[in-house]
Amino acid sequence: MGGEEWRESMGKKPATYADLEALPEGVVGEIVEGELYASPRPAFPHLTAASFLMGLLSNPFVFGLGGPGGWYIVLEPELHLGEDVLIPDLAGWRRERLPQAPQVAALALSPDWVCEVLSPSTRLVDREVKLPVYAREGVRHVWFIDPVLRTLEVFRLEAGQYVQLATLSGTGLVHAEPFEAVALKLGVLWDELG
């Protein structure tokens, strides 16, 4: 019995977009398999890691300055993947798949890469609930950043399953798929800018 059938047999209706809109300010909501997941807005270390990663990737991969370009990378896009509504911390599309920025609030085109910044309130949802949706939708690369443990985990989709390519830590330069063309200074994610 699938998730939606089980919920209906238990008398619980699947969550709707109206449920997301009804959440109080300061709460982020997502829907996976008809289930509403709500969490508080991220704390500053989470925001810093996501913002600084965006900064590291933008020039070489979005603008083609010091790198190959060819990507759209955005913070917290709303993704409508089948019946699921997800909001990864960052997502990227290769320009051959998304040649122009769409004039919509939510995208139904699955990204080529997503990054989830792990926090105590989202860690299990990111790993156990959202990751299978990303695999189902063919998201080729997933990164997990843990600002507390100071790690970057890099995954690639192979035959419908994610294979962990690396767990990177420290503050030095790293090359990580799909952005291996340019060395990224990992310490920037931990707010070690020196």
Secondary structure per residue as TSV (DSSP state, phi and psi in degrees):
chain	resnum	aa	ss	phi	psi
A	1	M	-	360.0	126.3
A	2	G	-	-71.7	169.2
A	3	G	H	-57.8	-43.6
A	4	E	H	-69.3	-41.2
A	5	E	H	-61.7	-42.1
A	6	W	H	-62.2	-45.7
A	7	R	H	-59.9	-43.8
A	8	E	H	-65.5	-36.8
A	9	S	H	-68.4	-24.9
A	10	M	T	-91.5	1.5
A	11	G	T	83.5	8.7
A	12	K	-	-102.9	123.8
A	13	K	-	-80.9	148.2
A	14	P	-	-62.0	146.8
A	15	A	-	-64.8	151.5
A	16	T	-	-124.0	172.4
A	17	Y	H	-62.6	-30.8
A	18	A	H	-61.2	-33.0
A	19	D	H	-65.0	-38.2
A	20	L	H	-64.5	-44.5
A	21	E	H	-66.1	-24.8
A	22	A	T	-83.8	-7.1
A	23	L	S	-65.7	146.1
A	24	P	-	-68.0	158.9
A	25	E	T	-59.2	141.5
A	26	G	T	90.1	5.0
A	27	V	E	-120.5	133.7
A	28	V	E	-101.3	130.4
A	29	G	E	-120.3	147.0
A	30	E	E	-140.0	156.4
A	31	I	E	-124.3	124.2
A	32	V	E	-131.3	125.9
A	33	E	T	49.8	41.4
A	34	G	T	79.8	-0.7
A	35	E	E	-100.2	134.0
A	36	L	E	-87.6	126.6
A	37	Y	E	-115.3	122.3
A	38	A	E	-123.9	138.4
A	39	S	E	-143.4	155.7
A	40	P	E	-66.8	157.4
A	41	R	-	-53.9	146.4
A	42	P	-	-63.8	152.1
A	43	A	-	-76.4	169.3
A	44	F	H	-59.8	-43.1
A	45	P	H	-59.7	-35.6
A	46	H	H	-64.2	-49.5
A	47	L	H	-63.1	-40.6
A	48	T	H	-61.7	-47.6
A	49	A	H	-60.0	-46.2
A	50	A	H	-65.4	-45.2
A	51	S	H	-65.1	-44.1
A	52	F	H	-69.0	-34.2
A	53	L	H	-64.1	-41.4
A	54	M	H	-57.7	-42.5
A	55	G	H	-62.0	-41.3
A	56	L	H	-65.3	-37.4
A	57	L	H	-86.8	-25.7
A	58	S	I	-60.2	-56.5
A	59	N	I	-59.5	-53.5
A	60	P	I	-72.8	-33.3
A	61	F	I	-107.0	-24.7
A	62	V	I	-94.4	-49.8
A	63	F	S	-94.4	-11.3
A	64	G	-	72.8	22.3
A	65	L	S	-95.1	107.8
A	66	G	S	77.1	15.2
A	67	G	S	-162.2	-176.6
A	68	P	-	-78.5	-13.9
A	69	G	-	66.1	-158.8
A	70	G	-	89.6	12.6
A	71	W	E	-129.9	152.1
A	72	Y	E	-106.9	123.5
A	73	I	E	-127.5	129.2
A	74	V	E	-136.0	156.3
A	75	L	E	-88.4	135.0
A	76	E	S	46.2	53.4
A	77	P	-	-72.1	149.6
A	78	E	E	-91.1	119.5
A	79	L	E	-108.5	129.1
A	80	H	E	-107.7	97.1
A	81	L	E	-110.4	100.7
A	82	G	T	63.9	-130.0
A	83	E	T	-87.0	-4.7
A	84	D	E	-90.7	145.1
A	85	V	E	-121.5	113.5
A	86	L	E	-122.3	151.2
A	87	I	-	-132.5	89.1
A	88	P	-	-71.1	160.9
A	89	D	S	-65.1	-41.9
A	90	L	E	-140.8	153.2
A	91	A	E	-147.5	150.7
A	92	G	E	-136.9	143.4
A	93	W	E	-123.2	135.5
A	94	R	E	-68.9	139.7
A	95	R	T	-64.4	-22.7
A	96	E	T	-68.0	-22.4
A	97	R	T	-94.4	-27.9
A	98	L	-	-133.9	78.0
A	99	P	-	-67.4	-26.2
A	100	Q	S	-133.6	151.5
A	101	A	-	-67.1	121.5
A	102	P	-	-71.2	150.5
A	103	Q	S	-94.3	56.3
A	104	V	S	-134.5	161.3
A	105	A	S	-84.2	-28.3
A	106	A	E	-132.2	144.5
A	107	L	E	-107.6	139.6
A	108	A	-	-100.6	-7.6
A	109	L	S	-84.2	119.9
A	110	S	-	-64.2	143.4
A	111	P	-	-72.2	166.5
A	112	D	S	-87.7	-21.5
A	113	W	E	-150.4	139.3
A	114	V	E	-131.7	153.2
A	115	C	E	-129.6	128.0
A	116	E	E	-113.3	126.8
A	117	V	E	-92.1	119.4
A	118	L	-	-78.6	138.6
A	119	S	-	-139.2	164.6
A	120	P	T	-54.8	-35.8
A	121	S	T	-81.5	-15.7
A	122	T	T	-119.3	-9.9
A	123	R	H	-51.1	-52.8
A	124	L	H	-69.2	-39.7
A	125	V	I	-63.1	-45.1
A	126	D	I	-60.8	-45.7
A	127	R	I	-79.7	-42.5
A	128	E	I	-101.9	-25.6
A	129	V	I	-102.3	-49.3
A	130	K	I	-80.2	-35.2
A	131	L	H	-57.5	-44.0
A	132	P	H	-62.0	-31.9
A	133	V	H	-67.1	-44.1
A	134	Y	H	-59.8	-41.0
A	135	A	H	-64.3	-46.1
A	136	R	H	-57.4	-38.0
A	137	E	T	-88.2	1.8
A	138	G	T	77.1	25.3
A	139	V	-	-68.1	114.5
A	140	R	-	-68.7	-36.6
A	141	H	E	-131.6	139.4
A	142	V	E	-132.0	134.9
A	143	W	E	-116.0	141.1
A	144	F	E	-116.6	124.8
A	145	I	E	-110.1	129.7
A	146	D	E	-114.4	103.0
A	147	P	T	-70.7	-18.6
A	148	V	T	-80.7	-49.9
A	149	L	T	-79.0	-13.0
A	150	R	T	59.0	54.8
A	151	T	E	-129.7	151.7
A	152	L	E	-123.5	117.8
A	153	E	E	-102.9	133.4
A	154	V	E	-117.9	125.6
A	155	F	E	-124.4	147.7
A	156	R	E	-126.4	139.1
A	157	L	E	-80.1	124.3
A	158	E	E	-137.0	122.3
A	159	A	T	51.9	42.3
A	160	G	T	79.1	3.6
A	161	Q	E	-128.7	148.7
A	162	Y	E	-86.2	131.8
A	163	V	E	-107.8	127.3
A	164	Q	E	-78.3	118.7
A	165	L	E	-86.7	-33.8
A	166	A	E	-165.8	152.2
A	167	T	E	-120.6	113.7
A	168	L	E	-107.6	142.2
A	169	S	E	-145.3	178.6
A	170	G	S	94.1	-160.5
A	171	T	S	-126.5	0.0
A	172	G	S	-80.0	-170.2
A	173	L	E	-81.3	138.6
A	174	V	E	-135.1	154.8
A	175	H	-	-117.2	121.4
A	176	A	-	-135.0	128.6
A	177	E	T	-59.0	142.9
A	178	P	T	-92.0	15.6
A	179	F	S	-110.4	31.0
A	180	E	T	-69.3	-11.2
A	181	A	T	-64.8	-21.6
A	182	V	S	-130.4	136.6
A	183	A	-	-73.7	130.8
A	184	L	E	-107.3	134.7
A	185	K	E	-82.7	105.9
A	186	L	G	-61.8	-35.0
A	187	G	G	-58.5	-24.6
A	188	V	G	-59.7	-36.0
A	189	L	G	-65.0	-25.7
A	190	W	G	-98.3	13.9
A	191	D	T	67.5	29.6
A	192	E	-	-105.4	86.7
A	193	L	-	-85.8	-11.2
A	194	G	-	-76.2	360.0
